Amino acid sequence: MGRVQEDWANYLRRMIERRIREHEMIEASRKIDEIRMKTKEGLYDAAKSIREDRDRT
């Protein structure tokens, strides 16, 4: 390892930060998937919702 010019403390810090970001992204994806599973596919009508909001104002 002495032949490789690398700041090992900085390298390890970057790798740990990268792994933490990856873990956070995986958790966020799981939560999004859980929310998607709760909504029934095809039952939400965006156009109807927009019309209702416009009628209220």
MODELLER restraints for C-alpha pairs under 7 A, 6 or more apart:
rsr = mdl.restraints
at = mdl.atoms
